[in-house]
């Protein structure tokens, strides 16, 4: 390829049309590839054009060998360099910026990048691996290493990728629009992992604030908001045994006990005066958290959202980067290693995931291409009044597919075991938290959000198919039918549903002074009326210990002794009740103050025996729950539960049997008054000795140690419809669990 430029030859014939030049200069050209890069001249040669504002000179080198092929001359338009070459050849551009020289392939010498099938599946809303398609992908094109950028902005007039590599100048790397998908793409050669970038988008009304990549796999540490080119996730996964067996551990007849935590405030590095000086990263957290969870006996941890979010006070529930673990705690690789370590230790990992809404930060998804792209355009549909956030338009196929891909990203690439879907109720109803006239009915005139219902069903079907054994859990607070029923039968298809009704009723009951509990007796028993309608998790979550609601122990009435006794009795009642278990951090040792996301838990309390007693009780409850089939095998069927005493409101006593599939019973008796009850008779189905396998009032837990000396033998007195009975000593504000031997 030899330059045909002769001394005195001008560049006028090589220049594009004046309108094209003006559009490039104004960064308004809709199709920069039609102007820039190599173009055949129709006579076997080619012209090369490069728009490099600020460059001093540009030379053309052979890609192989690096020999000088010629120069590009700067036209009258500053930054526009052009040249003609009689023999086309693969080339490099050597750009002199005055203070530095840059040698690289020409981004505009590469053809279309994304395959037609990728674009078709994206447009259809059914691309199962979108996180390896759009966004910033380290790749090779024609043997050249670099980064392929791709972003959906169908209504943009022009999109450029900007970053440190081009001085954040939107004129340097305007992208190619792929019709009709609305995806813009460009390959930037020789770019490496770690580069910060955003998109500069020209909308109908002008240039928008720089936008972070919706598909970013990594981000800058807040308050910085740029996306980061992430290296390929390469993890030495050692969790094959866990992954193979987890489907059995997630069955409805398995023990599922979840410890919910906020990564940034569980445990931190503190200074000499006890103030948080640094949050732990994933590796440090693993060293401390995994042994603790093992000691407590939980089967899973549930992390409040760890997707990148701009405001720490949202606790992650207003995420903007649905594919990137927060930079607050380390890299995506660090998070993957954390999950791997949990699995090796026999602990499952669940993530809270938020497909309901997103914040309106200027660098985020709001008005992404100058239009309501990810959100509904009508604020009656697209604006969340409670949270001042925007609502995903899941009826749009590309948005539907975007959120579906986010779910699969965490489950597939990070081996996450389950997603707890936040705020499902707000997704299901168009009139959620709205007054008449503030919402738009569906096409049938109803209040149901049909598009979201379709999305949730599709999500659950796809997860079941693509990631067998993974759970999808609904935080759903209404009486919507069939949340955990399979989609083939008209359900939403979730694995489990949080039992918000049980949580509300039981907490309301336990906060009553025992004098008044007789008037609220049905609040503890009502949950059994509907306990078999869904596959339930009993949640005592972070939401119950913030915003003036008091910590769990501080909800309890009475003096210090009674508060601890009430807490132990409540936790024992919860673990003996049908339904899987979830407990928020700090509740397991009776933290007095409300949770504060800016402080670590009050670990110093464990120097006191009452707090250690609660912690010991939770550990014993988890082990008993896992080891005793009657307490978990038939959680979701009525055959697993049998009332014996549900009507003794006067004494605030309840008694029931839990049955294993093999027909072996466990008896639970709860006394929610501070009055010890001697010789309280309870009918049982099996004669002989019944051993006391847990007493929440035991001295082991700093209780008064009132009980039955380890066991009691039946009397031949029928009672409560049973052939024999036990005369039990019921501890004050205590729960007994006894088993026939």
Secondary structure, 3 states (H helix, E strand, C coil): CCECCCCCCCCHHHCCCHHHHHHHHCCCCCCHHHCCEEEECCCCCEEEEEECCCCCEEEEEECCCCCEEEEEEECCCCCEEEEEECCCCCEEEEEECCCCEEEEECHHHCCCCCCHHHHHHHHHCCCCCHHHCCEEEEEEECCEEEEEEEEECCCCCEEEEEEHHHCCCCCCCECEEECCCCEEEEEEECCCCCCEEEEEEEECCEECCCECCCCCCEECCCCCCCEECCCCCCCCCCCHHHHHHHHHHCCCCCCCEEEEECCCCCCEEECCCCCEEEECCHHHHHHHHHHHHHHHCCCEEEECCCEEECCHHHCCCCEEEEEEECHHHCCHHHHHHHHHHHHHCCCEEEEEECCCEECCCCCCCCCCCCCCCCECCCHHHHEECCCCEEEECCCCHHHHHHHHHHHHHHHHHCCCCEEEECCHHHHHECCCCCCCCCCCCCCCCCCECHHHHHHHHHHHHHHHHHCCCCEEEECCCCCCCCCCCCHHHCCCCCCEEECHHHHHHHHHHHCCCHHHHHHHCHHHHHHHHCCCCCCEEEEECHHHHCCCCCCCHHHCCCCHHHHHHHHHHHHHHHHHCCCEEEEECCHHHCCCCCCCCCCCCCHHHHHCHHHHHHHHHHHHHHHHHHHCHHHCCCCCCHHHEEEEEEEECCCCEEEEEEECCCCCEEEEEEECCCCCEEEEEEEECCCCEEEEEEECCCHHHCCCCCCCCCEEECECCCECCECEEEEEEECCCEEEEEEEC
